Amino acid sequence: MTAPFLLAATLAARVVVATSIDLFMFGNPAPYSASVVGADAAATTVHVGCDSVESCSLPLAGAFVTQGPSTWEMNKVAMWNDLELMTDRVTCRLNPEEYLATCYYEVSAQTRTQGEMKEHVGYSSMVHPVRITAGAEKLEALEARGFATAASLTARATLPTVAAAPTCEPHLMARESSAAARRLGHLYFGIAAMVGSALLIW
């Protein structure tokens, strides 16, 4: 009976071991937690939220983030003026060698959609640890098959490059100079004109 007991104890210990990954996240570096939705060698998808509503740049419902070695995407939905849903999508092309993230922001409310392209220089300061509360076995299973997961993003990533973010329509693009990228915490200034002060609650 000793061997089965030890095996069970070992498996239980693996379950409770704290797991975290590094995610490229905008806004305040609030304590984040996430559940893994899916993981493969190209990208990892998580549903992420804030551990506390204070200084949280995410809506209460959280957001879905898909991150790979050179691509990143966030999708989230929130109520605007308690009347309608406002959807937000950000897709980024990451260049780990130059610490450069080129991101396309798109916000939709009612029938209007507006987007903007921005460049963020030195994005390593925007990579935050995220505690995994569910789905860690998906990452473990991938690693057990000999694949490096795309969950953790580092400034000098060496994982294979995956497909680029979708091409944006030229009339929606507005490039921002690298000097303006110092305003990293002000995520939505470029598109606030469309939705007014509603974005300021995000």
C-alpha positions, 0 to 999 in steps of 0.5 A, a space after each residue: 500500500 505504500 507505493 500507491 500512496 506515495 504515487 498519489 501523494 506525488 500526483 497531488 503535489 503536482 496539482 497544487 504546485 503554483 504555476 505562472 507564465 509571463 504575458 504581454 499585458 497593457 495597463 497597470 501591472 495589477 496582480 493577474 490570474 488566468 486559466 489556460 484555454 488552449 496551448 500548442 507549439 505556436 500559441 497559448 490562449 488564456 482567459 485572464 482577469 485581475 485578482 483585485 478590481 483596484 488598478 485593474 485595466 481589464 473589465 470585470 469579465 476579464 479578457 482572452 489573450 492568445 500569445 505566441 513567440 512573435 504574435 499576440 492578441 487580446 479580445 474583451 467585451 464591456 458595457 458602455 453607458 449600461 446600454 450597449 456592448 463595446 468590443 475591443 480587439 488588439 493584435 500585435 506583431 512582436 519583435 523580441 530582438 528589438 523589443 518592439 511591439 507593433 499593435 493594431 487597436 480596434 474598438 467597436 460600438 453599435 455599428 461603428 468601428 475604428 482602429 489605429 496602429 501603434 508602436 511600443 518600444 521597450 515592451 519588456 517592461 509590459 511583460 507581467 507574471 500571470 498566475 495560472 489557476 486552471 488548465 495548467 495540465 495543458 501546458 504540462 502535456 505539451 511539454 511532456 511531448 517535447 514541445 516548448 510552450 509559447 506561454 512565456 514571452 521573454 525579451 530575447 525569445 528564440 522560439 520559432 516565428 509564427 504567422 503575422 497579425 492580420 493586415 490592417 486596412 490602410 485608411 484605418 491606420 495611423 502610425 504613432 512615433 516611437 517618442 509617443 510610445 513612452 505613454 505606454 500606460 495610456 492604452 486608448 488615447 488614440 481611439 477615445 474620440 470614437 467612444 468618448 469618456 467610456 474608454 476611461 473606465 477600462 
